[in-house]
């Protein structure tokens, strides 16, 4: 096919990080982003590898409302105002706090550990409390979910205290992003974190074969992951997210096996969140092309490797769930988090256990029919009429099995516990493709819903933080390795 211009946007020069013009276009069945820096030349990268799928997801695009209390003003070109500024079109659904950049691994693909950068970034408990309070101060909807990340957060001895602090400040959902080494080492430590209030462990999980870990982490860590799951299970944990960093030629042949692993461990695994690798540092086009994998690649490989049990049409973009939040807000008279990120940031489906193995959610529900009813219900002034219409829509579009039992409490009551129970009956298979300077699109970053809180009082979107702001923030609030060692003596 001939080149078809989709849009003009702003991006970053991967070399100097200047904001430059970019064009997103379709050619050869794929979507590309191309840009040129006056100082460093032209750059081209694949944006989405399937143009038809790119167009399909636009049907599920819901724009967010933004923050009523942004922390900074847009005085420079985006993304250099981050804090969050008044240009941002969403609020924080998941907050992240890096509690350290120290780590007990030295992964070749990591950009966030002390050994790689030569300094230690480790906010004090007082700074972390202030960051948590800042996230909770968001309006119109305070941040309800927090993830403690790093580095490796479990190397901090006071992590259980930080978890308790987050719970005291009103966070409903608390995650720990971990490589699992400490969890595999100590059952007692797992119990301590669960009892402190960790809801979900976000477990690095790159595959079911040693080669994935040897390439991405430097050594085979599969036995460590299995031991971590065993300990978490014994500790009473019921929610683990497996997080494979997906790299073409490294573990893209294990997608189906990872899904099967999750299904076998469905008593504890709630989700598999595939993350196509973000490419940092200077790397030429041919090398990027070898590594680069996008969400459509994952979706088609999943269909192939599951024998067609999960088809491309079973996946929906993240904003698909926005009407559910709006209906709940309509019935309850209060705001609920809206996952109104850009529709090309992430996609997901659910698999549901049956006596013959798992089936995708589309086997139990006409998702599009249900979405149409939800959209219509939001516009009705009379709540009773809206509830009646939704009840009829659910009868028509949803099977009378457990989805009917568990979906209604979420819509009727808007209870977090009802949503939690719903997820205990399913496994989410999803993907978030975080951007890097090569495929950076300002349109996407302005709709980011995953934000870092920083010690200087700012709240920064995920992709702009990791592409630009991370080293600036960390250096400002860090100490040298020698200073850190001396402080521990």
C-alpha positions as CSV (number, residue, x, y, z in Angstrom):
1,X,0.0,0.0,0.0
2,X,1.1,3.6,-0.6
3,X,2.0,5.8,2.3
4,X,-1.1,7.2,4.1
5,X,-0.6,10.0,6.5
6,X,-2.4,9.3,9.8
7,X,-1.4,12.4,11.8
8,X,1.3,14.9,12.6
9,X,2.6,14.9,16.2
10,X,5.6,15.8,18.3
11,X,8.3,13.4,19.4
12,X,11.8,13.3,20.8
13,X,15.2,13.1,19.2
14,X,16.7,9.9,20.6
15,X,20.1,11.6,20.7
16,X,19.6,15.0,22.3
17,X,16.0,14.6,23.6
18,X,14.8,17.8,21.8
19,X,11.2,18.0,21.0
20,X,10.8,17.6,17.2
21,X,8.0,17.2,14.6
22,X,7.0,13.7,13.7
23,X,4.6,12.1,11.3
24,X,2.7,8.9,11.9
25,X,1.8,7.1,8.7
26,X,0.6,3.7,7.3
27,X,2.7,1.8,4.8
28,X,3.0,-1.9,3.9
29,X,0.2,-2.8,6.3
30,X,2.1,-1.3,9.3
31,X,2.0,2.0,11.1
32,X,5.3,4.0,11.3
33,X,6.6,7.1,13.1
34,X,9.3,9.2,11.3
35,X,11.0,12.3,12.4
36,X,14.1,14.4,11.7
37,X,16.4,16.3,14.2
38,X,18.3,19.2,12.6
39,X,21.4,18.1,14.5
40,X,21.2,14.3,14.5
41,X,19.3,13.3,11.4
42,X,16.3,11.2,10.5
43,X,14.8,8.4,12.6
44,X,12.1,5.9,11.7
45,X,10.5,3.2,13.8
46,X,7.5,0.9,13.7
47,X,4.6,2.4,15.7
48,X,2.1,-0.5,15.4
49,X,2.7,-3.5,13.2
50,X,-0.9,-3.9,12.0
51,X,-2.7,-1.0,10.4
52,X,-6.1,-2.7,10.4
53,X,-5.9,-3.4,14.1
54,X,-4.7,0.2,14.7
55,X,-7.9,1.4,13.1
56,X,-10.2,-1.0,14.9
57,X,-9.2,0.1,18.4
58,X,-10.1,3.7,17.7
59,X,-13.8,2.7,18.1
60,X,-13.0,2.3,21.9
61,X,-11.4,5.7,22.5
62,X,-12.7,7.6,25.5
63,X,-11.2,10.9,26.4
64,X,-10.5,11.6,30.0
65,X,-11.1,14.8,32.0
66,X,-7.7,15.6,33.4
67,X,-6.8,16.9,36.9
68,X,-8.6,19.8,38.5
69,X,-5.4,20.5,40.5
70,X,-2.4,20.2,38.1
71,X,0.9,20.7,39.8
72,X,2.7,22.6,37.1
73,X,1.9,24.9,34.2
74,X,2.7,24.4,30.5
75,X,5.4,26.9,29.9
76,X,7.6,24.7,27.7
77,X,6.9,22.2,25.0
78,X,5.5,18.9,26.1
79,X,6.9,16.6,27.7
80,X,9.2,19.1,29.5
81,X,6.4,20.5,31.8
82,X,5.7,17.3,33.6
83,X,4.4,17.7,37.0
84,X,1.4,17.0,36.0
85,X,0.8,20.1,33.9
86,X,-2.5,21.6,32.7
87,X,-2.1,20.1,29.3
88,X,-2.5,16.5,30.6
89,X,-5.8,14.9,29.7
90,X,-6.1,12.2,32.4
91,X,-5.5,11.8,36.1
92,X,-3.5,9.1,38.0
93,X,-5.0,5.6,37.9
94,X,-1.8,3.9,39.1
95,X,0.8,5.8,41.1
96,X,4.4,4.6,41.2
97,X,7.1,5.4,43.7
98,X,10.6,4.2,43.2
99,X,11.7,3.5,46.8
100,X,15.3,2.8,45.7
101,X,17.4,2.3,42.6
102,X,19.4,-0.4,44.3
103,X,18.9,-3.9,43.0
104,X,20.1,-7.5,43.7
105,X,20.3,-8.2,40.0
106,X,22.3,-6.6,37.1
107,X,20.0,-7.1,34.2
108,X,21.3,-6.2,30.7
109,X,18.0,-4.6,29.6
110,X,17.4,-2.5,32.8
111,X,17.7,1.3,33.0
112,X,16.9,1.9,36.6
113,X,19.5,0.3,38.9
114,X,22.3,1.9,41.0
115,X,25.1,-0.2,39.5
116,X,24.3,1.1,36.0
117,X,24.2,4.8,36.9
118,X,26.8,5.1,39.7
119,X,24.6,6.7,42.5
120,X,22.0,5.6,45.0
121,X,18.5,7.1,44.9
122,X,16.5,6.2,47.9
123,X,13.9,8.6,49.2
124,X,13.4,8.8,53.0
125,X,10.3,7.6,54.7
126,X,9.2,11.2,55.2
127,X,9.7,11.9,51.5
128,X,7.7,8.8,50.5
129,X,4.9,9.8,52.9
130,X,4.8,13.2,51.1
131,X,4.7,11.6,47.7
132,X,1.8,9.3,48.8
133,X,-0.1,12.2,50.2
134,X,0.5,14.1,47.0
135,X,-1.1,11.3,44.9
136,X,-4.1,11.1,47.3
137,X,-4.6,14.8,46.9
138,X,-5.5,14.4,43.2
139,X,-8.9,15.8,42.2
140,X,-11.5,15.0,41.0
141,X,-10.5,11.4,41.9
142,X,-7.7,10.7,44.4
143,X,-5.2,8.0,43.4
144,X,-6.5,4.6,44.8
145,X,-3.7,2.3,43.5
146,X,0.0,2.5,44.3
147,X,3.0,0.5,43.2
148,X,6.3,0.4,45.1
149,X,9.0,-0.1,42.5
150,X,12.7,0.5,41.9
151,X,15.4,-0.8,41.4
152,X,14.3,-3.7,43.5
153,X,12.0,-2.5,46.3
154,X,12.5,-5.6,48.5
155,X,16.1,-4.6,49.2
156,X,14.7,-1.8,51.4
157,X,14.4,-3.2,55.0
158,X,11.5,-0.9,55.8
159,X,9.3,-1.9,52.8
160,X,6.6,-3.5,55.0
161,X,6.4,-0.2,56.9
162,X,5.9,1.7,53.6
163,X,3.1,-0.7,52.7
164,X,1.4,0.0,56.0
165,X,1.8,3.7,55.5
166,X,0.1,3.6,52.1
167,X,-2.8,1.6,53.6
168,X,-3.2,4.2,56.4
169,X,-3.3,7.0,53.9
170,X,-6.2,5.4,52.1
171,X,-4.8,3.5,49.1
172,X,-7.1,0.6,48.3
173,X,-4.7,-1.3,46.1
174,X,-1.0,-1.7,46.9
175,X,1.5,-3.5,44.6
176,X,5.1,-4.4,44.9
177,X,7.1,-4.6,41.6
178,X,9.7,-7.3,42.2
179,X,12.1,-9.7,40.6
180,X,11.1,-12.3,43.3
181,X,14.6,-13.1,44.7
182,X,13.7,-12.1,48.2
183,X,10.3,-13.7,48.0
184,X,11.9,-17.0,46.9
185,X,14.5,-16.7,49.7
186,X,12.1,-16.3,52.6
187,X,8.5,-17.5,53.3
188,X,8.4,-15.4,56.4
189,X,9.2,-12.3,54.4
190,X,6.3,-13.1,52.0
191,X,4.0,-13.4,55.0
192,X,5.3,-10.1,56.4
193,X,4.5,-8.2,53.2
194,X,1.0,-9.9,52.8
195,X,0.1,-9.1,56.4
196,X,1.4,-5.5,56.0
197,X,-1.2,-5.1,53.2
198,X,0.3,-5.9,49.8
199,X,-2.6,-6.8,47.5
200,X,-0.6,-7.7,44.3
201,X,2.9,-8.8,43.6
202,X,4.0,-7.6,40.2
203,X,6.5,-10.4,39.4
204,X,9.1,-10.1,36.7
205,X,8.6,-13.3,34.6
206,X,10.3,-13.5,31.3
207,X,9.4,-17.0,30.2
208,X,9.2,-20.7,30.8
209,X,12.6,-21.5,29.4
210,X,16.1,-20.6,30.7
211,X,17.2,-18.8,27.5
212,X,14.7,-15.9,28.2
213,X,16.3,-15.2,31.6
214,X,19.9,-15.7,30.4
215,X,19.4,-13.1,27.7
216,X,17.4,-10.6,29.7
217,X,18.7,-11.1,33.3
218,X,22.1,-12.7,32.8
219,X,21.1,-16.1,34.4
220,X,18.3,-18.6,34.6
221,X,15.8,-17.4,37.1
222,X,12.9,-19.6,36.4
223,X,13.4,-21.8,39.5
224,X,13.5,-18.5,41.5
225,X,10.1,-17.4,40.1
226,X,8.5,-20.8,40.8
227,X,9.8,-20.7,44.4
228,X,8.5,-17.2,44.9
229,X,5.1,-18.3,43.7
230,X,5.2,-21.2,46.1
231,X,6.0,-19.0,49.0
232,X,3.4,-16.4,48.1
233,X,0.8,-19.1,47.9
234,X,1.7,-20.4,51.4
235,X,1.7,-16.8,52.7
236,X,-1.9,-16.4,51.7
237,X,-1.4,-14.1,48.7
238,X,-4.1,-14.4,46.0
239,X,-2.9,-11.9,43.4
240,X,0.3,-12.1,41.3
241,X,0.8,-10.4,38.0
242,X,3.4,-12.1,35.8
243,X,5.3,-9.5,33.8
244,X,7.3,-10.7,30.8
245,X,9.5,-8.1,29.1
246,X,8.9,-9.2,25.5
247,X,11.9,-9.1,23.1
248,X,11.8,-10.4,19.5
249,X,14.0,-13.4,19.1
250,X,14.4,-13.9,22.9
251,X,11.1,-14.9,24.3
252,X,8.4,-14.2,21.7
253,X,8.2,-17.9,21.1
254,X,7.0,-18.5,24.7
255,X,3.9,-16.4,24.8
256,X,1.5,-19.3,24.6
257,X,3.5,-21.2,27.2
258,X,3.5,-18.2,29.6
259,X,-0.3,-18.1,29.3
260,X,-0.5,-21.8,30.0
261,X,1.7,-21.3,33.0
262,X,-0.6,-18.6,34.3
263,X,-3.6,-20.8,33.8
264,X,-2.0,-23.7,35.7
265,X,-1.4,-21.3,38.6
266,X,-4.7,-19.6,38.4
267,X,-5.3,-19.9,42.1
268,X,-2.8,-17.1,42.6
269,X,-2.0,-15.6,39.1
270,X,-4.5,-12.8,38.3
271,X,-2.9,-11.4,35.2
272,X,-0.1,-11.7,32.6
273,X,1.0,-8.2,31.6
274,X,3.3,-8.5,28.5
275,X,5.5,-5.5,28.1
276,X,7.2,-5.1,24.7
277,X,10.8,-4.0,25.4
278,X,11.5,-0.2,25.5
279,X,14.7,0.6,23.8
280,X,17.0,2.9,25.7
281,X,20.4,4.2,24.7
282,X,21.9,4.7,21.2
283,X,21.1,1.8,18.8
284,X,21.0,1.7,15.1
285,X,17.9,0.9,13.0
286,X,18.8,-2.7,12.1
287,X,19.4,-3.6,15.7
288,X,16.1,-2.0,16.8
289,X,14.3,-3.8,14.1
290,X,15.7,-7.1,15.4
291,X,14.4,-6.4,18.9
292,X,11.3,-4.3,18.4
293,X,8.0,-6.0,19.0
294,X,4.6,-4.2,19.2
295,X,1.2,-5.0,20.7
296,X,-0.2,-6.4,17.4
297,X,2.8,-8.8,17.1
298,X,2.0,-10.1,20.6
299,X,-1.7,-10.5,19.7
300,X,-1.1,-12.5,16.6
301,X,1.6,-14.6,18.2
302,X,-0.8,-15.3,21.1
303,X,-3.4,-16.5,18.6
304,X,-0.9,-18.7,16.9
305,X,0.7,-20.2,20.0
306,X,-2.6,-20.9,21.8
307,X,-4.0,-22.7,18.8
308,X,-6.6,-20.1,18.2
309,X,-8.1,-20.2,21.7
310,X,-7.3,-16.5,22.1
311,X,-8.0,-14.7,18.8
312,X,-7.0,-11.2,17.7
313,X,-10.7,-10.1,18.0
314,X,-10.8,-11.1,21.6
315,X,-8.5,-8.2,22.6
316,X,-9.7,-4.7,23.5
317,X,-7.8,-1.5,24.2
318,X,-7.6,-0.3,27.8
319,X,-10.1,2.6,27.5
320,X,-12.8,0.0,26.7
321,X,-13.6,-0.2,30.4
322,X,-14.3,3.6,30.8
323,X,-18.1,3.2,30.4
324,X,-18.1,0.9,33.4
325,X,-16.5,3.5,35.5
326,X,-18.9,6.2,34.2
327,X,-22.0,4.0,34.9
328,X,-20.7,3.3,38.4
329,X,-20.1,7.0,39.0
330,X,-23.6,7.7,37.7
331,X,-25.2,5.3,40.2
332,X,-23.1,6.0,43.2
333,X,-22.8,9.8,42.8
334,X,-19.0,9.8,43.1
335,X,-16.0,9.6,40.8
336,X,-14.3,6.3,39.8
337,X,-11.0,5.9,38.1
338,X,-11.3,6.1,34.4
339,X,-8.7,4.1,32.3
340,X,-8.8,6.8,29.6
341,X,-5.3,6.3,28.3
342,X,-4.5,6.4,24.6
343,X,-6.1,3.4,22.9
344,X,-2.8,2.4,21.4
345,X,-1.0,2.2,24.8
346,X,-2.4,-1.1,25.8
347,X,-4.8,-4.0,25.0
348,X,-6.1,-6.9,27.0
349,X,-8.6,-9.7,27.2
350,X,-9.7,-12.1,29.9
351,X,-9.6,-15.9,30.0
352,X,-12.2,-17.8,32.0
353,X,-11.7,-21.3,33.4
354,X,-14.2,-23.9,32.2
355,X,-14.3,-27.7,32.6
356,X,-12.7,-28.0,29.2
357,X,-9.9,-25.5,29.8
358,X,-10.1,-21.7,29.4
359,X,-12.1,-19.6,27.0
360,X,-11.8,-15.9,26.3
361,X,-14.4,-13.5,27.7
362,X,-15.9,-13.1,24.3
363,X,-17.3,-16.6,24.5
364,X,-19.5,-15.4,27.4
365,X,-20.3,-11.9,26.5
366,X,-21.1,-9.7,23.5
367,X,-18.6,-7.0,24.5
368,X,-19.7,-4.5,21.9
369,X,-23.4,-4.9,22.7
370,X,-22.7,-4.4,26.4
371,X,-20.6,-1.3,25.7
372,X,-23.3,0.2,23.6
373,X,-25.8,-0.3,26.5
374,X,-23.3,1.2,29.0
375,X,-22.8,4.3,26.8
376,X,-26.6,4.7,26.6
377,X,-27.1,4.3,30.3
378,X,-24.7,7.1,31.1
379,X,-26.9,9.5,29.3
380,X,-30.1,8.6,31.0
381,X,-31.2,11.0,33.8
382,X,-33.4,8.5,35.6
383,X,-31.2,6.0,37.5
384,X,-34.0,3.4,37.7
385,X,-34.5,3.5,34.0
386,X,-30.7,3.2,33.5
387,X,-30.5,0.2,35.8
388,X,-33.5,-1.4,34.0
389,X,-31.9,-0.9,30.6
390,X,-28.6,-2.3,31.8
391,X,-30.2,-5.3,33.4
392,X,-31.9,-6.1,30.1
393,X,-28.6,-5.5,28.2
394,X,-26.7,-7.9,30.5
395,X,-29.4,-10.6,30.1
396,X,-29.1,-10.2,26.3
397,X,-25.3,-9.8,26.0
398,X,-23.9,-11.8,28.9
399,X,-24.2,-15.5,29.6
400,X,-26.1,-16.5,32.7
401,X,-23.0,-18.1,34.3
402,X,-20.8,-16.5,36.9
403,X,-20.2,-13.3,34.8
404,X,-23.9,-12.4,35.5
405,X,-23.3,-13.0,39.2
406,X,-20.2,-11.0,39.5
407,X,-20.7,-8.2,37.0
408,X,-23.9,-6.9,38.5
409,X,-22.4,-6.1,42.0
410,X,-19.7,-4.1,40.3
411,X,-22.2,-2.0,38.3
412,X,-24.9,-1.7,41.0
413,X,-22.7,-1.1,44.0
414,X,-19.5,0.2,42.6
415,X,-17.7,-1.7,45.3
416,X,-13.9,-2.4,45.1
417,X,-14.4,-5.8,46.8
418,X,-16.9,-6.8,44.1
419,X,-14.4,-5.9,41.4
420,X,-11.8,-7.9,43.3
421,X,-14.0,-11.0,43.5
422,X,-14.7,-10.7,39.7
423,X,-11.0,-10.8,39.0
424,X,-10.5,-13.9,41.2
425,X,-12.6,-15.8,38.7
426,X,-10.7,-14.7,35.6
427,X,-7.1,-14.2,34.4
428,X,-6.4,-11.0,32.5
429,X,-4.0,-11.3,29.5
430,X,-2.8,-7.8,28.6
431,X,0.0,-5.7,27.3
432,X,1.2,-2.2,27.9
433,X,3.8,-0.9,25.4
434,X,5.7,1.8,27.2
435,X,7.3,4.3,24.8
436,X,11.0,5.1,24.4
437,X,12.6,8.0,22.6
438,X,12.5,6.3,19.2
439,X,8.7,5.7,19.1
440,X,7.7,8.6,21.5
441,X,4.4,10.3,20.7
442,X,3.3,13.3,22.7
443,X,-0.4,12.6,22.0
444,X,0.0,9.3,23.9
445,X,2.0,10.7,26.8
446,X,-0.6,13.5,27.4
447,X,-3.1,10.7,28.1
448,X,-0.9,8.5,30.3
449,X,-2.7,7.2,33.5
450,X,0.4,5.6,35.1
451,X,2.4,8.3,36.9
452,X,5.5,8.5,39.1
453,X,5.5,10.6,42.2
454,X,8.8,12.3,42.9
455,X,10.3,14.0,46.0
456,X,10.0,17.5,44.6
457,X,6.2,17.3,44.6
458,X,5.7,16.4,41.0
459,X,3.7,13.6,39.4
460,X,5.2,12.5,36.1
461,X,3.8,10.3,33.3
462,X,5.5,6.9,33.0
463,X,7.0,7.3,29.5
464,X,8.2,10.9,29.9
465,X,9.8,10.0,33.3
466,X,11.7,7.0,31.8
467,X,12.6,8.8,28.6
468,X,13.7,12.2,30.0
469,X,13.1,13.0,33.7
470,X,14.4,9.9,35.6
471,X,18.1,10.8,35.7
472,X,17.4,14.5,36.5
473,X,15.1,13.6,39.5
474,X,17.4,10.8,40.7
475,X,20.6,12.9,40.6
476,X,18.9,15.7,42.5
477,X,17.9,13.4,45.3
478,X,20.8,10.9,45.3
479,X,24.1,10.2,46.9
480,X,27.2,8.6,45.5
481,X,27.8,4.9,46.1
482,X,30.6,5.7,48.4
483,X,28.5,8.1,50.4
484,X,25.7,5.5,50.6
485,X,28.2,2.8,51.8
486,X,29.6,5.2,54.4
487,X,26.1,6.0,55.7
488,X,25.5,2.2,56.2
489,X,28.8,1.6,58.1
